[in-house]
Amino acid sequence: MKPRRTSRRFVSGLIALALLFAPLLVLRDAPPASAAVNSAPPGVVPAIQQWTGGTGQIHLTSSSRIVAAPGAPAGMKRLAHQLAAEAAELTPIRLSVAAGGPAAGDIALRLDPNADFGAAEPALRPEAYRLTAAEGFVDIVGGGDKGLYYGTRTLLQAVLGSADHASLPTGTAVDYPNYAVRGFMLDVGRRYFTPRFIESYLRWMGWLKLNTLQLHLNDNEIGAPGGDWSKAISAFRLKSSNPAFAALGAEQGYTRQDWDSFENTAAANGVTIIPEIDSPAHSRAFIEFKPELGLNNGNSDHLDLSKPETTAFMKSVFAEFVPWFRGPAVHIGIDEYPSHLADQYKAYVNTLAPYVRSLGKTVHAWGSFSAMSGGGSGYDKGMVINSWNNGWYSPKSAIADGYKVINTNDSWLYVVPFANYYHGQGLDGQHIFKNWEPHLFGGGQDLAPQDPDLLGAMPAVWNDLVRTDYTELQVHALVDKSFEALAQKMWSGGAAGTDYAAFQNRVTAVGKGPGTAYLPPHRTPGDHAYGRPTGASSTETPAFPATYAVDGDAATRWSSQYSDDQWLSVDLGSVRSISSVRLSWEAAYGRDYDIQVSSDGTNWRTVTERRGRATAGNDTLAFSSTDARHVRMQGVTRGTRYGYSLYSLEVFS
């Protein structure tokens, strides 16, 4: 049977119909002509390095899946299940995990070390990722396991920043770190921190793409009470079940089970733990265990390096505990030893460093060689140096001597909780955000940005005040003031721009991430002023800056100069409808003052006033609801002969 011939007239009619409806067929699949491109990247912390926006959004639902190709490595499968659990904790989305290719609404996880990661340095590509939200699904490609993990952090944060906590803008993020080491050091030798705290910090660090936690495991108070070191508080925090070392570990310490849990949590959150066992100074805990190994017949916190048995004992300590440590590096301390014993010190360093390497670890150390010996000549070169003080061993000197360095500069990055030195009330997050980068050391020692010998940075908390009563959550309140700003500068530098208020909006939106409920946000619920940028007519001294009035810490305060016409302002970050403020006055209270608001920070109007106040303490002032971005306490008359001093200024809708 012959095929039926189609008439020319019929074909012509089909062509005409096609031409007639062609515009409609195109418009059905094309975005509306008015659709705006997502020019702004998702508001994540730290900020994305490169962003190419699309149009529209992708909505995740409980029908969405996390998919990996069949035969995906075990680590990717674990991450998929981790991501599903975290999404359930943080958002209304309930994701399933499957193998195969992605469908509409899915999240695909892939590893490809050869993918295009933009300007990422070759050594940092394993931590780079690409996140593409397009064609109805999300594709996350990691240069390595950590990069893939970081891509999931960006996904979750982008979703948290959406109005429905279930969407993200279409577009492509190409993201990578500027530095290999993005760290934090916590002194647990002088102050015990619970495993719950440490594991919460490991999760928070991963959320912010920080990748290195150094735990300073032994130390003692700085001076001997009455010159008697037997009365000094000291501790070594690892508790071995080996009878030979059972008495060395403090009662409040970490067992092998605790440490394994730390390592498991660290691995799941892209963090490497660097354990530090510090000697030959800061060694009172070892001398308590073996008094014959201390200088001055044991009345010291310095080991006696003239005795061969001292070095032999410290080797035995490392041999006992290094098998606990899964990370590639161990820190051996070696700072602040008496310089008149430099020859013994050098011999000790040159014995201990290669011994620790023989145990399979790379070696990190505190920079001390300038103060000890006038420079690094003759010292073991196989170490990474934490440059903590320009006088003890500056970064330029360490690099000239052949070392890689980490910025732990004391002037910039040290916090000694509640001390009157080394940022006792915490680092100023706004100052860090506006002024600091990992290559800055001060004192003529700044390096070039991303100097190849600069591995990164590591702020530090030192618990010098061993007899002061404070809790681990009070320490957290100090760290909380600057942690996100530090993470931003260590990952992508100035990519977040210069608007600190906008950055704080991001911080508030993304929170601290999954598994961190133990770390409270130190703020009153509904307070719009918490953590926002501040201004002031003056401060009494640098110890009482304006930022302390909005840090959520009841122990810190702003204090002005001693005159009546003084003010404190806060930038809420955007225009908000507000109707009350609460001031917590220190003893130097205001007798008469106005509450003023502004949309631009220049033109102010008074919304309420207080007259004749006679005491310090809390004062709540309500007023008719008004729209404002800036709020100011304008002093009229002081209540005392001092200035104005506020523990807090809170602003509410």
C-alpha positions as CSV (number, residue, x, y, z in Angstrom):
1,M,0.0,0.0,0.0
2,K,1.4,3.4,-1.0
3,P,1.8,6.1,1.7
4,R,-0.9,8.7,1.5
5,R,0.3,11.9,-0.2
6,T,-0.1,15.1,1.8
7,S,-1.5,18.0,-0.2
8,R,0.5,21.2,-0.7
9,R,-2.5,23.2,0.6
10,F,-2.5,21.2,3.9
11,V,1.3,21.7,4.4
12,S,1.0,25.4,3.7
13,G,-1.8,25.6,6.3
14,L,0.4,23.9,8.9
15,I,3.3,26.4,8.2
16,A,0.9,29.3,8.6
17,L,-0.4,28.1,11.9
18,A,3.1,27.5,13.2
19,L,4.2,31.0,12.3
20,L,1.0,32.4,13.9
21,F,1.6,30.7,17.3
22,A,5.4,30.7,17.3
23,P,5.6,33.8,19.6
24,L,3.3,32.1,22.1
25,L,5.3,28.9,22.1
26,V,8.6,30.9,22.9
27,L,7.0,33.0,25.6
28,R,5.7,29.9,27.4
29,D,9.3,28.8,28.3
30,A,11.0,32.2,28.5
31,P,11.0,34.2,31.7
32,P,8.8,37.3,31.7
33,A,10.4,40.3,30.0
34,S,10.3,42.1,33.3
35,A,12.1,39.4,35.4
36,A,15.1,40.9,37.2
37,V,18.5,39.2,37.2
38,N,19.6,38.1,40.6
39,S,22.6,40.5,40.6
40,A,23.2,40.3,44.3
41,P,24.6,37.0,45.5
42,P,23.0,35.1,48.4
43,G,23.7,36.8,51.7
44,V,25.9,34.1,53.2
45,V,28.8,34.3,55.7
46,P,31.5,34.5,54.6
47,A,30.6,36.2,51.4
48,I,30.9,34.4,48.0
49,Q,33.9,35.1,45.9
50,Q,32.2,35.1,42.5
51,W,28.5,35.2,41.5
52,T,26.7,35.1,38.2
53,G,23.0,35.7,38.7
54,G,20.1,34.1,36.9
55,T,16.4,35.1,37.0
56,G,13.9,33.7,39.4
57,Q,14.2,31.2,42.3
58,I,14.3,27.5,42.9
59,H,12.0,26.3,45.6
60,L,12.9,23.2,47.6
61,T,10.1,21.1,49.0
62,S,9.8,17.9,50.9
63,S,9.7,16.1,47.5
64,S,13.2,17.4,46.8
65,R,16.0,14.9,47.0
66,I,19.7,15.0,47.7
67,V,21.2,12.9,44.9
68,A,24.7,11.5,44.2
69,A,25.8,9.3,41.3
70,P,25.6,5.6,41.9
71,G,28.9,4.4,43.3
72,A,29.6,7.7,45.1
73,P,32.3,7.6,47.8
74,A,31.2,6.9,51.3
75,G,32.1,10.4,52.4
76,M,29.7,11.9,49.9
77,K,26.9,9.6,51.1
78,R,27.5,10.6,54.7
79,L,27.4,14.3,53.7
80,A,24.1,13.8,51.9
81,H,22.5,12.3,55.0
82,Q,24.1,15.0,57.2
83,L,22.7,17.7,54.9
84,A,19.2,16.2,55.0
85,A,19.3,16.2,58.9
86,E,20.6,19.7,59.0
87,A,17.9,21.0,56.6
88,A,15.3,19.4,58.8
89,E,16.8,21.1,61.9
90,L,17.0,24.6,60.3
91,T,14.2,24.8,57.8
92,P,10.7,23.3,57.1
93,I,12.2,21.2,54.3
94,R,12.4,17.4,54.7
95,L,14.8,16.1,52.1
96,S,15.3,12.4,51.1
97,V,18.6,10.9,49.9
98,A,18.8,9.0,46.7
99,A,21.3,7.8,44.1
100,G,21.1,8.8,40.4
101,G,20.7,11.9,38.4
102,P,18.9,15.0,39.6
103,A,15.3,15.9,38.7
104,A,13.4,19.1,39.2
105,G,13.7,20.4,42.8
106,D,16.7,18.1,43.6
107,I,20.1,18.9,45.0
108,A,23.0,17.1,43.2
109,L,26.3,16.5,45.0
110,R,29.5,15.9,42.9
111,L,33.2,15.9,43.2
112,D,35.4,17.1,40.4
113,P,38.9,18.4,41.1
114,N,39.2,19.6,37.5
115,A,36.1,21.8,37.6
116,D,36.3,25.5,36.9
117,F,36.9,27.2,40.3
118,G,37.7,30.6,39.0
119,A,40.7,32.3,40.6
120,A,41.3,29.6,43.3
121,E,44.9,29.0,44.1
122,P,45.9,25.4,43.0
123,A,46.7,24.4,46.6
124,L,43.3,25.6,47.8
125,R,41.2,23.9,45.1
126,P,40.2,21.0,47.3
127,E,38.3,23.6,49.4
128,A,36.6,25.3,46.5
129,Y,33.2,24.6,45.1
130,R,30.7,25.6,42.5
131,L,27.0,25.9,43.3
132,T,24.7,26.3,40.3
133,A,20.9,26.8,40.8
134,A,19.4,26.5,37.3
135,E,17.2,24.3,35.2
136,G,15.1,23.5,38.2
137,F,17.7,21.9,40.4
138,V,20.8,22.7,42.5
139,D,24.2,21.3,41.5
140,I,27.0,21.5,44.0
141,V,30.5,20.5,42.7
142,G,33.4,20.3,45.2
143,G,37.1,20.3,44.4
144,G,37.5,17.9,47.3
145,D,35.5,16.7,50.3
146,K,35.8,20.0,52.1
147,G,34.8,22.0,49.1
148,L,31.7,19.9,48.7
149,Y,30.9,20.4,52.4
150,Y,31.4,24.2,52.1
151,G,29.0,24.2,49.2
152,T,26.3,22.7,51.4
153,R,26.9,25.4,54.0
154,T,26.3,28.0,51.3
155,L,23.1,26.2,50.2
156,L,21.7,26.1,53.7
157,Q,22.6,29.7,54.5
158,A,21.1,30.9,51.2
159,V,17.8,29.0,52.0
160,L,17.8,30.5,55.5
161,G,18.1,34.0,54.0
162,S,15.0,33.5,51.9
163,A,11.6,34.7,53.0
164,D,10.1,31.2,53.2
165,H,13.3,29.4,54.3
166,A,12.8,27.1,51.3
167,S,14.1,29.0,48.3
168,L,17.4,30.2,46.8
169,P,18.0,32.5,43.8
170,T,19.1,31.0,40.5
171,G,22.6,31.7,39.5
172,T,26.2,30.3,39.9
173,A,28.5,30.8,42.8
174,V,32.2,30.0,42.4
175,D,33.8,30.1,45.8
176,Y,37.1,29.4,47.4
177,P,39.3,30.5,50.3
178,N,42.0,33.1,50.2
179,Y,44.1,31.3,52.8
180,A,44.8,27.7,53.8
181,V,44.6,28.1,57.5
182,R,41.4,29.8,58.9
183,G,41.6,29.0,62.5
184,F,40.8,29.6,66.2
185,M,42.9,28.8,69.2
186,L,41.4,28.0,72.6
187,D,43.4,27.7,75.8
188,V,41.8,24.8,77.6
189,G,44.9,24.3,79.7
190,R,44.2,27.2,82.1
191,R,40.4,26.9,81.9
192,Y,38.4,23.7,81.3
193,F,35.8,23.8,78.5
194,T,33.3,21.1,78.3
195,P,33.1,18.6,75.4
196,R,29.7,20.1,74.6
197,F,31.2,23.5,74.1
198,I,34.1,22.3,72.0
199,E,31.9,20.3,69.7
200,S,29.5,23.2,69.4
201,Y,32.4,25.4,68.3
202,L,33.5,22.8,65.8
203,R,30.1,22.9,64.2
204,W,30.0,26.7,64.3
205,M,33.5,26.9,62.7
206,G,32.4,24.6,59.9
207,W,29.3,26.8,59.3
208,L,31.7,29.8,58.8
209,K,34.2,27.8,56.6
210,L,36.8,28.0,59.4
211,N,39.0,24.9,59.1
212,T,41.5,24.7,62.0
213,L,40.9,24.5,65.8
214,Q,44.0,24.5,68.0
215,L,43.5,23.3,71.5
216,H,46.2,24.5,74.0
217,L,46.1,21.5,76.3
218,N,48.4,22.4,79.2
219,D,49.4,25.6,81.0
220,N,49.4,27.2,84.4
221,E,48.8,30.6,86.0
222,I,51.4,33.2,85.0
223,G,53.0,33.8,88.5
224,A,53.6,31.6,91.5
225,P,51.5,32.7,94.6
226,G,54.0,34.0,97.0
227,G,56.8,32.6,94.9
228,D,55.7,29.0,95.7
229,W,54.9,27.2,92.5
230,S,53.4,24.3,94.3
231,K,50.4,26.5,95.0
232,A,50.0,27.5,91.4
233,I,47.0,26.4,89.4
234,S,47.9,24.2,86.4
235,A,46.5,21.4,84.3
236,F,47.2,19.0,81.5
237,R,43.8,18.1,79.9
238,L,44.3,14.6,78.4
239,K,43.4,11.7,80.6
240,S,45.1,8.5,79.6
241,S,44.1,5.0,80.8
242,N,47.8,4.0,80.7
243,P,48.8,3.7,84.4
244,A,52.1,5.4,83.6
245,F,50.3,8.6,82.7
246,A,47.0,8.3,84.6
247,A,48.0,10.8,87.3
248,L,49.2,13.4,84.7
249,G,45.8,14.3,83.4
250,A,43.6,16.8,85.3
251,E,40.4,15.6,86.9
252,Q,38.6,17.9,84.5
253,G,40.1,16.6,81.3
254,Y,39.4,14.7,78.1
255,T,39.4,11.0,77.8
256,R,40.3,9.1,74.6
257,Q,36.5,8.7,74.1
258,D,36.1,12.5,74.4
259,W,38.9,13.1,71.9
260,D,37.5,10.6,69.4
261,S,34.2,12.5,69.6
262,F,36.0,15.7,68.9
263,E,37.8,14.2,65.9
264,N,34.5,12.8,64.5
265,T,32.7,16.1,64.9
266,A,35.6,18.0,63.3
267,A,35.7,15.6,60.3
268,A,32.0,16.0,59.7
269,N,32.4,19.8,59.7
270,G,35.5,20.3,57.6
271,V,37.7,21.2,60.6
272,T,41.2,19.9,61.5
273,I,42.2,19.8,65.2
274,I,45.8,20.8,66.0
275,P,46.5,19.6,69.6
276,E,49.2,21.6,71.4
277,I,51.4,20.2,74.2
278,D,53.4,23.1,75.4
279,S,56.9,22.9,76.8
280,P,59.6,23.7,78.0
281,A,57.9,26.7,79.5
282,H,54.2,26.7,80.7
283,S,55.0,23.3,82.0
284,R,53.9,23.3,85.6
285,A,51.6,20.4,85.1
286,F,54.5,18.2,84.0
287,I,56.6,19.4,86.9
288,E,53.8,18.6,89.3
289,F,53.9,15.1,87.9
290,K,57.7,14.8,88.0
291,P,59.1,17.5,90.3
292,E,62.7,16.4,89.6
293,L,62.3,17.7,86.0
294,G,61.7,21.4,86.9
295,L,64.2,24.2,87.2
296,N,65.0,25.5,90.7
297,N,64.5,22.1,92.3
298,G,61.0,22.0,90.9
299,N,59.9,25.4,92.1
300,S,59.3,26.6,88.6
301,D,57.0,26.3,85.6
302,H,60.1,25.8,83.3
303,L,61.5,22.4,82.6
304,D,65.2,21.8,83.4
305,L,66.6,21.1,80.0
306,S,70.1,20.3,81.3
307,K,68.8,16.9,82.4
308,P,68.6,14.3,79.6
309,E,65.7,12.7,81.4
310,T,63.6,15.8,80.8
311,T,63.7,15.5,77.1
312,A,63.2,11.7,77.4
313,F,60.0,12.3,79.5
314,M,58.6,14.8,77.0
315,K,59.2,12.4,74.2
316,S,57.2,9.8,76.1
317,V,54.3,12.2,76.5
318,F,54.1,12.8,72.8
319,A,54.5,9.0,72.1
320,E,51.6,8.4,74.5
321,F,49.2,10.9,73.0
322,V,50.1,11.4,69.4
323,P,48.2,8.2,68.4
324,W,45.0,10.0,69.7
325,F,45.4,12.7,67.1
326,R,44.0,12.2,63.6
327,G,45.1,15.5,62.1
328,P,48.4,15.9,60.3
329,A,49.9,18.5,62.7
330,V,50.9,18.7,66.3
331,H,51.9,21.9,68.1
332,I,54.9,21.7,70.5
333,G,54.7,25.2,72.1
334,I,58.3,26.2,72.8
335,D,57.6,29.9,73.7
336,E,58.7,32.2,76.5
337,Y,61.6,30.1,78.0
338,P,64.4,32.0,79.8
339,S,66.8,33.4,77.2
340,H,69.9,32.9,79.3
341,L,69.3,29.1,78.7
342,A,69.1,29.6,74.9
343,D,71.7,26.9,74.1
344,Q,69.8,24.2,76.1
345,Y,66.6,25.5,74.5
346,K,67.9,25.2,71.0
347,A,69.1,21.7,71.6
348,Y,65.7,20.7,73.0
349,V,63.8,22.2,70.0
350,N,66.2,20.5,67.6
351,T,65.6,17.1,69.3
352,L,61.8,17.4,69.9
353,A,60.7,18.7,66.5
354,P,62.2,15.8,64.5
355,Y,61.0,13.3,67.1
356,V,57.4,14.4,66.6
357,R,57.9,14.2,62.9
358,S,59.1,10.7,63.3
359,L,55.7,10.0,64.9
360,G,54.1,10.9,61.6
361,K,53.1,14.6,62.3
362,T,54.1,17.9,60.9
363,V,55.2,20.3,63.7
364,H,53.9,23.8,64.6
365,A,55.4,26.1,67.2
366,W,55.1,29.6,68.7
367,G,57.6,32.0,67.3
368,S,60.2,32.9,70.0
369,F,63.6,32.7,68.2
370,S,64.4,36.4,68.1
371,A,63.9,36.8,71.9
372,M,65.7,33.5,72.6
373,S,68.7,33.7,70.3
374,G,68.5,36.8,68.2
375,G,67.0,34.9,65.3
376,G,66.2,31.5,63.8
377,S,69.8,30.5,62.8
378,G,70.5,26.9,63.7
379,Y,67.0,25.9,64.5
380,D,65.1,23.0,63.0
381,K,63.5,24.3,59.8
382,G,60.7,21.7,59.5
383,M,58.2,23.7,61.5
384,V,55.3,26.1,60.9
385,I,55.5,29.2,63.1
386,N,52.6,31.0,64.8
387,S,53.9,34.6,64.7
388,W,52.3,35.9,67.9
389,N,54.5,38.8,68.8
390,N,56.7,41.0,66.5
391,G,59.4,41.3,69.2
392,W,59.6,37.6,70.0
393,Y,59.8,36.5,66.4
394,S,58.2,38.7,63.7
395,P,56.6,37.3,60.5
396,K,59.3,38.8,58.3
397,S,62.1,37.4,60.4
398,A,60.5,33.9,60.4
399,I,59.9,34.0,56.6
400,A,63.5,35.2,56.0
401,D,64.7,32.2,58.1
402,G,62.8,29.8,55.9
403,Y,59.5,29.2,57.8
404,K,55.9,29.3,56.8
405,V,53.9,31.5,59.2
406,I,50.4,31.8,60.7
407,N,49.2,35.2,61.9
408,T,48.3,35.0,65.6
409,N,49.5,38.5,66.3
410,D,48.8,39.4,69.9
411,S,48.1,43.1,69.2
412,W,45.4,42.2,66.7
413,L,44.1,38.8,67.7
414,Y,44.5,38.0,71.4
415,V,41.6,37.9,73.8
416,V,42.3,37.4,77.6
417,P,38.8,37.3,79.0
418,F,38.0,40.1,81.5
419,A,41.7,41.2,81.7
420,N,42.7,44.9,81.4
421,Y,45.0,43.9,78.5
422,Y,44.8,41.9,75.3
423,H,41.2,42.8,74.4
424,G,39.7,41.7,77.7
425,Q,36.2,42.4,76.5
426,G,36.6,40.6,73.2
427,L,37.7,41.8,69.8
428,D,35.7,44.6,68.1
429,G,34.0,42.9,65.2
430,Q,33.3,46.2,63.4
431,H,37.0,47.2,63.7
432,I,38.1,43.7,62.4
433,F,35.6,44.0,59.5
434,K,36.8,47.4,58.5
435,N,40.5,47.3,59.2
436,W,42.0,43.8,59.4
437,E,43.2,41.2,57.0
438,P,45.3,38.1,57.6
439,H,48.4,39.7,56.2
440,L,48.4,42.6,58.8
441,F,50.7,42.3,61.8
442,G,51.4,46.0,62.5
443,G,54.7,47.4,63.6
444,G,56.1,47.5,60.1
445,Q,55.7,43.7,59.8
446,D,52.7,43.6,57.4
447,L,53.1,41.1,54.5
448,A,51.7,41.3,51.0
449,P,48.1,40.0,50.7
450,Q,48.2,36.2,50.2
451,D,52.0,36.1,50.6
452,P,53.0,32.5,49.6
453,D,54.7,32.0,53.0
454,L,51.6,33.2,55.0
455,L,49.4,30.2,55.6
456,G,46.6,32.1,57.2
457,A,45.5,33.4,60.6
458,M,44.3,32.1,64.0
459,P,42.9,34.4,66.7
460,A,43.4,33.1,70.2
461,V,41.6,33.1,73.6
462,W,44.1,32.9,76.5
463,N,42.6,32.2,80.0
464,D,45.4,33.9,81.9
465,L,43.1,34.9,84.8
466,V,42.8,31.4,86.3
467,R,41.4,32.7,89.6
468,T,38.7,34.9,88.1
469,D,35.2,33.5,88.2
470,Y,33.7,33.2,84.7
471,T,32.0,30.5,82.6
472,E,32.6,29.1,79.2
473,L,29.5,30.8,77.9
474,Q,30.8,34.1,79.1
475,V,33.9,33.4,77.0
476,H,31.7,32.7,74.1
477,A,30.0,36.1,74.5
478,L,33.4,37.7,74.0
479,V,34.3,35.5,71.0
480,D,30.8,36.1,69.5
481,K,31.5,39.8,69.0
482,S,34.0,39.2,66.1
483,F,33.9,35.5,65.0
484,E,31.9,36.1,61.8
485,A,34.0,39.1,60.9
486,L,37.2,37.2,61.4
487,A,35.8,34.3,59.3
488,Q,34.9,36.7,56.5
489,K,38.4,38.2,56.3
490,M,40.1,34.8,56.4
491,W,37.9,33.3,53.6
492,S,37.2,36.0,51.0
493,G,38.6,39.2,52.5
494,G,36.6,42.3,51.4
495,A,34.0,40.4,49.3
496,A,31.4,41.3,51.9
497,G,31.8,45.0,51.1
498,T,32.3,47.8,53.6
499,D,28.8,48.1,55.1
500,Y,29.1,46.5,58.5
501,A,25.4,46.9,59.2
502,A,24.5,44.9,56.1
503,F,27.1,42.3,57.1
504,Q,25.4,42.0,60.6
505,N,22.1,41.5,58.8
506,R,23.6,38.5,57.1
507,V,25.0,37.2,60.4
508,T,21.6,37.4,62.0
509,A,19.9,35.7,59.1
510,V,22.2,32.7,58.9
511,G,22.7,32.2,62.7
512,K,25.3,29.8,64.0
513,G,24.2,26.7,62.1
514,P,23.1,23.2,63.0
515,G,24.0,21.6,66.3
516,T,24.9,24.8,68.1
517,A,21.9,25.4,70.3
518,Y,24.3,25.4,73.3
519,L,25.8,28.6,72.1
520,P,23.1,31.2,72.9
521,P,22.8,34.4,70.9
522,H,23.7,37.0,73.5
523,R,20.8,39.3,72.8
524,T,17.3,40.0,74.1
525,P,14.8,38.6,71.7
526,G,13.5,41.3,69.4
527,D,16.3,43.7,70.1
528,H,17.1,45.4,66.8
529,A,20.3,47.1,68.2
530,Y,22.2,43.9,69.1
531,G,25.6,43.8,67.3
532,R,24.8,46.8,65.1
533,P,27.3,49.5,64.3
534,T,27.5,52.3,66.8
535,G,28.6,55.9,67.0
536,A,29.3,58.2,70.0
537,S,30.2,61.7,70.7
538,S,33.2,60.4,72.8
539,T,34.5,57.6,74.9
540,E,36.1,58.0,78.3
541,T,38.9,55.7,77.3
542,P,39.5,53.0,74.7
543,A,38.4,50.5,77.3
544,F,34.8,51.7,77.1
545,P,33.9,51.9,73.4
546,A,30.4,52.5,72.0
547,T,30.1,48.9,70.7
548,Y,29.9,47.6,74.2
549,A,26.5,49.1,74.6
550,V,25.1,46.7,72.0
551,D,27.2,43.6,72.5
552,G,24.6,41.8,74.7
553,D,27.1,41.5,77.5
554,A,25.8,42.9,80.8
555,A,29.4,43.3,82.1
556,T,30.6,45.6,79.4
557,R,29.7,49.3,78.9
558,W,30.1,52.5,77.0
559,S,31.3,55.5,78.9
560,S,31.5,59.1,77.6
561,Q,33.7,62.0,78.5
562,Y,32.7,64.1,81.5
563,S,30.3,66.7,80.0
564,D,26.5,67.0,79.5
565,D,26.3,67.2,75.7
566,Q,27.2,63.6,74.9
567,W,25.4,61.0,72.8
568,L,25.4,57.3,71.7
569,S,23.8,56.1,68.5
570,V,23.1,52.8,66.8
571,D,22.5,52.0,63.1
572,L,19.8,49.3,62.9
573,G,20.9,48.4,59.4
574,S,17.6,49.2,57.7
575,V,14.5,51.2,58.3
576,R,12.4,49.5,61.0
577,S,9.2,50.3,62.8
578,I,10.1,50.9,66.4
579,S,8.2,51.9,69.5
580,S,10.4,51.6,72.6
581,V,14.0,51.6,73.9
582,R,15.5,50.1,77.0
583,L,18.7,51.6,78.6
584,S,20.7,50.0,81.3
585,W,22.6,52.7,83.2
586,E,25.8,52.1,85.1
587,A,26.5,54.3,88.2
588,A,27.2,57.2,85.9
589,Y,23.6,57.6,84.7
590,G,21.8,60.3,82.8
591,R,19.4,62.6,84.7
592,D,18.0,64.2,81.6
593,Y,18.2,62.8,78.0
594,D,16.3,62.5,74.8
595,I,15.6,59.5,72.5
596,Q,16.1,60.6,68.9
597,V,15.6,58.8,65.6
598,S,16.9,59.4,62.1
599,S,16.6,57.9,58.6
600,D,20.0,59.1,57.5
601,G,22.1,59.4,60.6
602,T,22.3,63.2,60.1
603,N,18.9,64.7,60.6
604,W,17.5,63.8,64.0
605,R,14.1,64.2,65.7
606,T,13.1,63.5,69.3
607,V,10.5,60.9,69.9
608,T,10.5,60.8,73.7
609,E,12.5,62.2,76.6
610,R,13.4,61.5,80.2
611,R,13.7,64.2,82.8
612,G,14.7,64.1,86.4
613,R,15.9,60.5,86.6
614,A,17.6,59.9,90.0
615,T,19.2,56.4,89.9
616,A,21.2,54.0,87.7
617,G,19.6,50.8,86.4
618,N,17.1,50.0,83.7
619,D,14.9,52.6,82.0
620,T,12.3,51.7,79.4
621,L,10.9,54.5,77.3
622,A,7.9,53.9,75.0
623,F,6.7,56.1,72.2
624,S,4.4,56.1,69.2
625,S,5.5,53.7,66.6
626,T,7.8,55.3,64.1
627,D,10.0,54.3,61.2
628,A,13.7,54.8,61.6
629,R,17.1,53.3,60.8
630,H,19.2,55.2,63.4
631,V,18.4,55.6,67.2
632,R,20.3,58.0,69.5
633,M,20.5,58.7,73.2
634,Q,21.2,62.4,73.4
635,G,22.3,63.5,76.8
636,V,21.1,66.7,78.3
637,T,22.2,66.6,81.9
638,R,24.4,64.1,83.7
639,G,23.3,62.5,86.9
640,T,26.8,62.5,88.4
641,R,30.0,64.4,88.0
642,Y,31.2,61.7,85.6
643,G,30.0,61.2,82.0
644,Y,27.2,58.9,80.7
645,S,27.8,55.2,81.1
646,L,25.5,52.6,79.5
647,Y,25.7,48.8,79.9
648,S,23.2,48.5,77.0
649,L,20.9,50.3,74.6
650,E,18.2,48.0,73.2
651,V,15.6,49.0,70.6
652,F,12.3,47.2,70.0
653,S,9.3,47.3,67.7
